[in-house]
Amino acid sequence: MRPLTHPLRVSVALATHNGERFVGDQITSILAQTLPVSEIVLSDDASTDRTVEIVERAVAEHRIAHGSAPELIVLRNDPPLKVTQNFAQAIAHCTGGLIALCDQDDVWHPSRIERLAARFGDPAVQLVFSNARQVDASGAYLGHDLFEAMGMSKAERALVEQGRAFEQFMRRNLATGATVMFRRSLAGIAAPFPDAWLHDEWLAVIAAAYDGVRIHDEALTDYRQHDKNEVGMSKMSFSRKFGMFRQPRTERNRRLFLRAEALAPRIAALDNVSAEYRSMVDEKLAFERARQAFPEARLLRLVPILRQIRLGRYRVYGTGLKDAVRNLLQPV
């Protein structure tokens, strides 16, 4: 049977760092896709183990066994670039019309590339993210999927399905990089990637600025959770939710402010972004700047927090009343 084809070549952007424990499973699953990928760009962040060797050997063996294999491009970074810039480098060297993001420790279902690539028949689509099965280090199913783990609500899902992903991403991101495919043209618009953002969240919010984000409900990846995850996504349990109220607010508020500060001028500089979205980004920045300025004493925070509630900013740019309560109760 002939392998499936797609009018656009598909590249894989694989970022690694000391990933020999799982990368063999990942590369095997890439090579077994029903719609073969054309190219794998591996950007390795100063690995001291056999990560690169394992990938090179797997591709070479596949070429011998099947008479063909994706082109493999290996980029080595020393010193390491860290997650965002490591992925940015891999993406920049991809030549396919479609690019699939790839972590080093997951396993792709055989139809992942085929199913996601099919969504790009609509020229308006810039980025698609899917669901995933949550598995443990051994690959055993944890009994829930990625959307459940992140606590995605029906309302949040509905915003994306209704073409209002930008509105949703002003509150929080839902697109996990391990499940993402996007057009290479989007990468050109999104570059350079700011350090304040993770690569996947940045690509998603830029795509959303053009109403180009789509959600794919199928679980197409086994998303492995283990003790060395660079990012990961453990299930949003009650204890985890409650623990957020005990986490110091300074680091989180600073991170959210820096993200908003990086986003505002980039959206302002993009062509053909709606005036509504430009205004939303400015309001988001004003909200995060206000949160940065909340006093250390909890009682003194009450008035400025109430002001942000009255302005509607917690509803539109945060996660609602619970976010306000969190800002009130959190230690510095």
PyMOL commands that set and color helices and strands:
alter all, ss='L'
color gray80, all
select helices_A, chain A and resi 23-31+51-66+83-92+112-121+146-149+154-161+165-169+177-179+184-190+199-208+238-243+249-269+275-292+298-310+313-317+321-329
alter helices_A, ss='H'
color red, helices_A
select strands_A, chain A and resi 10-16+39-45+71-77+98-102+107-108+127-135+141-145+180-183+213-224
alter strands_A, ss='S'
color yellow, strands_A
deselect
rebuild
show_as cartoon
